[in-house]
Amino acid sequence: MSDLPVQFTPEANTDLTELFDYLAPRAGTAIALKYVSDIHRHCLGFALFPSAVSQEKT
């Protein structure tokens, strides 16, 4: 089984950017960057374990 690509929607990218913008002045740039990077990396992990993500039917 091959890895599936993880695609971030424009809204998800905006959310991560806004989260960084919110955290940086409050916690510091380094902490905000690590926090957002950790979230991003966690999401990329779904490529290895796609069954960990529930599939929403639309």
N, CA, C and O atoms as CSV, one atom per row, in Angstrom:
chain,resi,resn,atom,element,x,y,z
A,1,MET,N,N,0.850,-1.186,0.000
A,1,MET,CA,C,0.000,0.000,0.000
A,1,MET,C,C,0.888,1.239,0.000
A,1,MET,O,O,1.793,1.354,0.827
A,2,SER,N,N,0.636,2.160,-0.917
A,2,SER,CA,C,1.444,3.368,-0.992
A,2,SER,C,C,0.807,4.487,-0.173
A,2,SER,O,O,-0.393,4.485,0.102
A,3,ASP,N,N,1.646,5.429,0.201
A,3,ASP,CA,C,1.169,6.581,0.964
A,3,ASP,C,C,0.260,7.444,0.093
A,3,ASP,O,O,0.511,7.627,-1.098
A,4,LEU,N,N,-0.770,7.956,0.690
A,4,LEU,CA,C,-1.659,8.887,0.003
A,4,LEU,C,C,-1.219,10.301,0.320
A,4,LEU,O,O,-0.813,10.575,1.450
A,5,PRO,N,N,-1.286,11.205,-0.641
A,5,PRO,CA,C,-0.866,12.585,-0.354
A,5,PRO,C,C,-1.864,13.277,0.566
A,5,PRO,O,O,-3.075,13.078,0.465
A,6,VAL,N,N,-1.329,14.083,1.452
A,6,VAL,CA,C,-2.174,14.908,2.306
A,6,VAL,C,C,-2.280,16.275,1.646
A,6,VAL,O,O,-1.273,16.910,1.332
A,7,GLN,N,N,-3.501,16.710,1.443
A,7,GLN,CA,C,-3.722,18.017,0.824
A,7,GLN,C,C,-4.390,18.930,1.838
A,7,GLN,O,O,-5.394,18.568,2.452
A,8,PHE,N,N,-3.825,20.110,2.006
A,8,PHE,CA,C,-4.392,21.098,2.902
A,8,PHE,C,C,-5.278,22.041,2.091
A,8,PHE,O,O,-4.860,22.578,1.064
A,9,THR,N,N,-6.490,22.232,2.562
A,9,THR,CA,C,-7.382,23.161,1.887
A,9,THR,C,C,-6.894,24.586,2.120
A,9,THR,O,O,-6.136,24.835,3.057
A,10,PRO,N,N,-7.318,25.513,1.285
A,10,PRO,CA,C,-6.966,26.910,1.542
A,10,PRO,C,C,-7.419,27.366,2.932
A,10,PRO,O,O,-6.736,28.145,3.596
A,11,GLU,N,N,-8.572,26.872,3.356
A,11,GLU,CA,C,-9.082,27.239,4.687
A,11,GLU,C,C,-8.178,26.708,5.794
A,11,GLU,O,O,-7.943,27.391,6.791
A,12,ALA,N,N,-7.674,25.493,5.618
A,12,ALA,CA,C,-6.768,24.915,6.618
A,12,ALA,C,C,-5.470,25.710,6.683
A,12,ALA,O,O,-4.957,25.978,7.769
A,13,ASN,N,N,-4.944,26.085,5.532
A,13,ASN,CA,C,-3.732,26.908,5.508
A,13,ASN,C,C,-3.973,28.255,6.182
A,13,ASN,O,O,-3.119,28.747,6.919
A,14,THR,N,N,-5.128,28.844,5.930
A,14,THR,CA,C,-5.474,30.109,6.571
A,14,THR,C,C,-5.578,29.937,8.078
A,14,THR,O,O,-5.104,30.783,8.835
A,15,ASP,N,N,-6.193,28.847,8.515
A,15,ASP,CA,C,-6.312,28.582,9.952
A,15,ASP,C,C,-4.938,28.473,10.604
A,15,ASP,O,O,-4.715,29.036,11.677
A,16,LEU,N,N,-4.023,27.759,9.971
A,16,LEU,CA,C,-2.684,27.619,10.538
A,16,LEU,C,C,-1.961,28.962,10.588
A,16,LEU,O,O,-1.275,29.267,11.563
A,17,THR,N,N,-2.114,29.745,9.553
A,17,THR,CA,C,-1.493,31.070,9.523
A,17,THR,C,C,-2.073,31.970,10.605
A,17,THR,O,O,-1.334,32.662,11.303
A,18,GLU,N,N,-3.391,31.961,10.743
A,18,GLU,CA,C,-4.037,32.780,11.762
A,18,GLU,C,C,-3.677,32.313,13.173
A,18,GLU,O,O,-3.537,33.133,14.081
A,19,LEU,N,N,-3.527,31.010,13.358
A,19,LEU,CA,C,-3.108,30.485,14.648
A,19,LEU,C,C,-1.706,30.989,14.981
A,19,LEU,O,O,-1.450,31.426,16.103
A,20,PHE,N,N,-0.811,30.928,14.016
A,20,PHE,CA,C,0.539,31.453,14.227
A,20,PHE,C,C,0.484,32.944,14.566
A,20,PHE,O,O,1.131,33.392,15.513
A,21,ASP,N,N,-0.283,33.703,13.797
A,21,ASP,CA,C,-0.389,35.145,14.026
A,21,ASP,C,C,-0.939,35.466,15.409
A,21,ASP,O,O,-0.555,36.466,16.015
A,22,TYR,N,N,-1.828,34.629,15.906
A,22,TYR,CA,C,-2.390,34.816,17.238
A,22,TYR,C,C,-1.366,34.477,18.323
A,22,TYR,O,O,-1.206,35.213,19.296
A,23,LEU,N,N,-0.679,33.353,18.137
A,23,LEU,CA,C,0.234,32.871,19.175
A,23,LEU,C,C,1.544,33.650,19.255
A,23,LEU,O,O,2.060,33.870,20.351
A,24,ALA,N,N,2.083,34.065,18.130
A,24,ALA,CA,C,3.416,34.671,18.096
A,24,ALA,C,C,3.583,35.837,19.078
A,24,ALA,O,O,4.556,35.844,19.833
A,25,PRO,N,N,2.682,36.815,19.098
A,25,PRO,CA,C,2.898,37.922,20.044
A,25,PRO,C,C,2.642,37.531,21.505
A,25,PRO,O,O,3.084,38.227,22.420
A,26,ARG,N,N,1.945,36.444,21.720
A,26,ARG,CA,C,1.591,36.032,23.081
A,26,ARG,C,C,2.600,35.045,23.665
A,26,ARG,O,O,2.922,35.105,24.852
A,27,ALA,N,N,3.095,34.140,22.826
A,27,ALA,CA,C,3.970,33.078,23.317
A,27,ALA,C,C,5.388,33.179,22.759
A,27,ALA,O,O,6.295,32.492,23.228
A,28,GLY,N,N,5.572,34.026,21.770
A,28,GLY,CA,C,6.869,34.140,21.109
A,28,GLY,C,C,6.857,33.419,19.775
A,28,GLY,O,O,6.135,32.441,19.578
A,29,THR,N,N,7.671,33.924,18.868
A,29,THR,CA,C,7.711,33.382,17.514
A,29,THR,C,C,8.145,31.925,17.489
A,29,THR,O,O,7.556,31.118,16.771
A,30,ALA,N,N,9.163,31.580,18.260
A,30,ALA,CA,C,9.678,30.212,18.237
A,30,ALA,C,C,8.626,29.212,18.713
A,30,ALA,O,O,8.462,28.152,18.109
A,31,ILE,N,N,7.923,29.538,19.779
A,31,ILE,CA,C,6.897,28.634,20.313
A,31,ILE,C,C,5.737,28.523,19.333
A,31,ILE,O,O,5.236,27.426,19.085
A,32,ALA,N,N,5.309,29.656,18.773
A,32,ALA,CA,C,4.207,29.642,17.813
A,32,ALA,C,C,4.564,28.809,16.589
A,32,ALA,O,O,3.745,28.031,16.100
A,33,LEU,N,N,5.785,28.974,16.097
A,33,LEU,CA,C,6.217,28.211,14.928
A,33,LEU,C,C,6.258,26.723,15.234
A,33,LEU,O,O,5.812,25.913,14.421
A,34,LYS,N,N,6.783,26.350,16.391
A,34,LYS,CA,C,6.829,24.936,16.762
A,34,LYS,C,C,5.424,24.361,16.892
A,34,LYS,O,O,5.166,23.248,16.434
A,35,TYR,N,N,4.525,25.100,17.503
A,35,TYR,CA,C,3.157,24.631,17.707
A,35,TYR,C,C,2.464,24.374,16.371
A,35,TYR,O,O,1.875,23.314,16.159
A,36,VAL,N,N,2.540,25.350,15.478
A,36,VAL,CA,C,1.896,25.217,14.170
A,36,VAL,C,C,2.592,24.136,13.335
A,36,VAL,O,O,1.929,23.378,12.627
A,37,SER,N,N,3.905,24.063,13.416
A,37,SER,CA,C,4.643,23.024,12.689
A,37,SER,C,C,4.275,21.631,13.184
A,37,SER,O,O,4.157,20.696,12.393
A,38,ASP,N,N,4.097,21.497,14.493
A,38,ASP,CA,C,3.698,20.197,15.052
A,38,ASP,C,C,2.322,19.776,14.542
A,38,ASP,O,O,2.106,18.605,14.229
A,39,ILE,N,N,1.400,20.721,14.458
A,39,ILE,CA,C,0.069,20.414,13.917
A,39,ILE,C,C,0.188,19.982,12.453
A,39,ILE,O,O,-0.406,18.988,12.036
A,40,HIS,N,N,0.956,20.738,11.691
A,40,HIS,CA,C,1.160,20.444,10.272
A,40,HIS,C,C,1.771,19.059,10.097
A,40,HIS,O,O,1.303,18.272,9.274
A,41,ARG,N,N,2.804,18.762,10.861
A,41,ARG,CA,C,3.470,17.459,10.776
A,41,ARG,C,C,2.526,16.318,11.173
A,41,ARG,O,O,2.543,15.247,10.566
A,42,HIS,N,N,1.709,16.561,12.191
A,42,HIS,CA,C,0.736,15.545,12.608
A,42,HIS,C,C,-0.234,15.239,11.466
A,42,HIS,O,O,-0.549,14.078,11.205
A,43,CYS,N,N,-0.698,16.274,10.797
A,43,CYS,CA,C,-1.608,16.074,9.663
A,43,CYS,C,C,-0.926,15.317,8.531
A,43,CYS,O,O,-1.549,14.468,7.893
A,44,LEU,N,N,0.335,15.611,8.276
A,44,LEU,CA,C,1.060,14.890,7.229
A,44,LEU,C,C,1.182,13.413,7.563
A,44,LEU,O,O,1.306,12.585,6.661
A,45,GLY,N,N,1.150,13.074,8.830
A,45,GLY,CA,C,1.201,11.682,9.250
A,45,GLY,C,C,0.012,10.871,8.786
A,45,GLY,O,O,0.086,9.643,8.737
A,46,PHE,N,N,-1.081,11.527,8.444
A,46,PHE,CA,C,-2.243,10.797,7.939
A,46,PHE,C,C,-1.961,10.127,6.595
A,46,PHE,O,O,-2.699,9.232,6.181
A,47,ALA,N,N,-0.900,10.555,5.912
A,47,ALA,CA,C,-0.515,9.887,4.666
A,47,ALA,C,C,-0.076,8.462,4.953
A,47,ALA,O,O,-0.260,7.572,4.123
A,48,LEU,N,N,0.503,8.244,6.124
A,48,LEU,CA,C,0.971,6.909,6.488
A,48,LEU,C,C,-0.147,6.041,7.041
A,48,LEU,O,O,-0.119,4.818,6.897
A,49,PHE,N,N,-1.133,6.672,7.674
A,49,PHE,CA,C,-2.231,5.941,8.298
A,49,PHE,C,C,-3.571,6.553,7.897
A,49,PHE,O,O,-4.259,7.132,8.737
A,50,PRO,N,N,-3.952,6.430,6.616
A,50,PRO,CA,C,-5.180,7.079,6.153
A,50,PRO,C,C,-6.433,6.572,6.835
A,50,PRO,O,O,-7.443,7.275,6.870
A,51,SER,N,N,-6.389,5.378,7.372
A,51,SER,CA,C,-7.585,4.860,8.046
A,51,SER,C,C,-7.831,5.565,9.374
A,51,SER,O,O,-8.895,5.398,9.971
A,52,ALA,N,N,-6.865,6.352,9.845
A,52,ALA,CA,C,-7.042,7.094,11.078
A,52,ALA,C,C,-7.935,8.315,10.884
A,52,ALA,O,O,-8.350,8.952,11.853
A,53,VAL,N,N,-8.224,8.633,9.636
A,53,VAL,CA,C,-9.070,9.779,9.321
A,53,VAL,C,C,-10.438,9.272,8.903
A,53,VAL,O,O,-10.556,8.418,8.024
A,54,SER,N,N,-11.474,9.810,9.544
A,54,SER,CA,C,-12.823,9.400,9.140
A,54,SER,C,C,-13.156,10.056,7.807
A,54,SER,O,O,-12.816,11.219,7.586
A,55,GLN,N,N,-13.796,9.345,6.946
A,55,GLN,CA,C,-14.182,9.859,5.637
A,55,GLN,C,C,-15.591,10.418,5.723
A,55,GLN,O,O,-16.541,9.686,5.999
A,56,GLU,N,N,-15.725,11.709,5.487
A,56,GLU,CA,C,-17.030,12.357,5.515
A,56,GLU,C,C,-17.680,12.226,4.152
A,56,GLU,O,O,-17.079,12.579,3.138
A,57,LYS,N,N,-18.879,11.731,4.122
A,57,LYS,CA,C,-19.627,11.596,2.869
A,57,LYS,C,C,-20.398,12.880,2.615
A,57,LYS,O,O,-21.122,13.366,3.484
A,58,THR,N,N,-20.235,13.421,1.419
A,58,THR,CA,C,-20.977,14.637,1.069
A,58,THR,C,C,-21.909,14.385,-0.082
A,58,THR,O,O,-22.615,15.296,-0.515
